[in-house]
């Protein structure tokens, strides 16, 4: 089913202005993590806006507007996609639909489905973008950020797209892992651990986090798994940047690993 794209007005630019680096940064309720390839900085999408997490100091709020960013992914240097809800300081509709930033989150523009869809999961490979709508539970897919098609499926905890094949998906559900090789048209069960977060970082490397904070790594595209460390707190978001480097947000903090999940340090917030 083709989902009608929302009409986007040029005047509907969102959230300009940066804040001083000295501004307080209460990073809580992290919904998404991503590394910007432009400068290798880690970004956290939260209930109170987008933050940059630097190595040499506390987190910095990227812009003065603080939307509730429920879905977030980095798709290129300084180029981010997100979804969620406005911060209530403007006249925007209840949901952001899909918004895009080309300046590392300083400003955003609506692309489609504003007021219609609230994506709680977004992932992309190349021009293909997938989103999980929190309202309907549907999986939607687009190749132009405007026209969307709905896919069959079940309620998903998280989804991951192969970085080398936009038609290959792994999703975490309450009933276990599911795999699709045809862009979500059909699904098969995939053996593996119980996961609530999942990310696919290289052709063969998939990382997952269980409800208990246990970190799992697959080196054969999600077919077999190894358990690594277990993190404190309830899992919130995951980003695997390469075979060895990954970040996990829990309600106890943001944790970084440089050895594939065997050990973690806490990122200063």
N, C-alpha and C positions, 0 to 999 in steps of 0.2 A: 504494500500500500504506500503510495507516495504521500508524504506528509507535507502539507502546504507550508512554504517558507514565509516567515513574517516579513512585512515590508519594513525596510530599514531607512530611516531618514538621516540625511547628512547631519542635521542639527542634533542628532541623538548621541554625540560623543560623550563618553563617560569618564569621569574621575581624572581630572588633570591636577597638577601641582604635586610637588614632592615635599617631603617633610625633612627637617634637619636631622642629621645623624644622631643628635643628642636626644631626640624624642624617645620617651619610654616605649618599650616593646613587649607588652604582655602576651607572649605567644602561647595561645591555648586553643584547644579544639582543632588540631591540625587535620585537614581533610585531604591534602595533597602535597607531595614533595617533588621537586625537579631540579636538575642542574642545568644552568644556562651555558651552552657551549661557547658563547661569546667571551666569557670570563671565568668559567668553571665555578661560579658561585652557586650555592644551594639556596633555593627559594621554598618557602612554606606557605601554602594557601590555607587560611584559617577562617574561623567563625568571625574574625574581626579584621579581615583584609589580608593582603599579601605582604610577606616579610622576606627580606634578604638576610641570610645567616652567614656572616663573614667569619673568617678564622681569627681576626684580630680584634674582636669586640662583640658586643651584644647585637641581637637581631635589630634590623631597621625596617620600619614600615615604609613601603615603597611609595605610596601616595596618600593624600589626605582623606580620600574616601575609603570606607572600610566595609565593603560588601562581604556577605557570608559566602565564601567561595567553596561550594560543595564538591565540584569537580575541577580538576586542574591537570594540565600536562604541558610540557615544553616540547615544541615541535621544530625548533631551529634557533639559531643565534638571536637572542633578544625577542623571540617570537613565542608567545604563550597562547593557549586556549583555556577557557574556563567557563564555569556555569555556577548557578546558585541563586542568591537573592540580593537585591539592592540593600543599602544600609538605611533606607527610610528617610534620607535627607533630600531626595528629589521626587520627581513625579513619575518614576519608572514603574512598569508593571511588576507584579508580585514575583516573577521569575526572570532571570537574565537570559534564558535560552542559551545560545552559544555566543560568547564574546571572545574577541581576539585582541591581543596587544602586540605591537611591533616595536615597542621600546622598553622591554623587560618589565612590564607591569605598571609603568608610570601613567599610561593612558590606555583606555580600552574602547573598542567599537563593537556594537552589536552586529552579529552576522546573520542569525536566523533564530526562529522559534521563541523570541522574547515574549514573555507572558503566556507561553504555551507549555514549555518543557523545563524541568529542573533536573539536569544531569548530575547524578551522584558518582558517576564514573566516566572518564573520558580517556581514550587512548588512540594513538594514531601511528601509522607508518606511511611515509610519503604523503600523497594527497588523500589517502583514505582515513577517515575519522569515524570512530565508533563512540556512541554515548549510551549510557544506561539511564533511562528516565525513571526517577524515583516515584513519580505519581502512578504511572501505568505499569512499571516494571519492564517495559519494552526495551529491546535493543534496537537502536537506530544507527544507520550508516549513511555517510555522505562522502562525495569526492570533490565537492565544490563549496562546502560550508553553507550552502543555501538549500539545496534540495535533498531531502532525507527519505530513506526507505526503511520500513519496519521489518524486523526479523523475528521469527518465532523463537521461543526460548522459555526459560524459567527465571524465577527471581534470583538475581546474582548478587553475591557479596562484592566481587571485584572482577575485572576482566583484564587480559593482557593480549596484545597483538604481536606476532612475530615481527622483529625489526627488518627481516629480509623477505617476508611474504605477507602482504596485507590481507590475504584471504585466510590465514591461519590464526586461530584464536584459542586461548585457554581461558575458562572462566571458573571462578570459585563459587559454589553454591552450598546451601545448607545440606544438600544431599551428596556432595562430593564434587570432584572436578569434572568438567565437560570440555570436549574438544570439537572444533569445527575446522574443516579445511576448505570450505566453500563460502567464506565471508558470512557465516552465521545462518545459512539456509538450513543446514542439517547439523545435528549434534550426536556425539557418541560419548559414552562414559569413559573416563580416564582414571585408572588406578592412581592413588597417591594419598598424601596426608590430608587431614581436614585443614583447610585454609580459609582465612577471611581477607587476606591481602595477597596479590600476585603481581609480578612484573617480569617481563621478558626482555632481557638486555642484549643478548647476542643471539646468533642463529641457534645455538644449542643451550644457552644458559637461561634458566628460569628460576626466580627466587620467590618464595612464599613465606607468609607468616601465619601461624595458627592462632586460634582464639586465646590460647594460653601464653602467647608471646614467643613460642618456639619458632626458630628460623629454619627454613628448609631450602635446599639447593638442588637443582637438577642440571646435569651437564649433558642431557640427551633430549632437549626440547620438551621436558615435562613427562617423560615416560617412566623414569625411575628417580628416586629422591634420596638425599642424605640429610639427616637432621644435624644442625649446628648449635649455636648458642640459644639460650632462652632469655628473653628480655623481661624486665619488670614492667608492670602496668598493662593496661588494656591497649591493644594495637589500634592505631588510627590511620597511618599512611605508610607507604613503602615506595622507595625509589632505588632501583639497581642500575648503577651507571656503567658497569662493566662486569667482567667475570668476577672480580674480587671486591670492588668498591660498592657499598650499598649503605642506604640510610633508612632507618625505621623510626617513625614517631609513635610514641605511646603516651598515655596520660601521665607518665613519669618523666617525659622529656623526649628529645630527639637524639637518637643514637647512631653513631657512624662506625662502619667496619671497613678495614682495608685488606682483610684476609678472607673474604668470602663468607663472612658470618660466623667465624670461629670465635672472634672476640670483638668487643665494641667499646667505644668511648662515648661520653655524653657531650653533645655540642652545646656550647654556651648560648643561652637565650637572653 
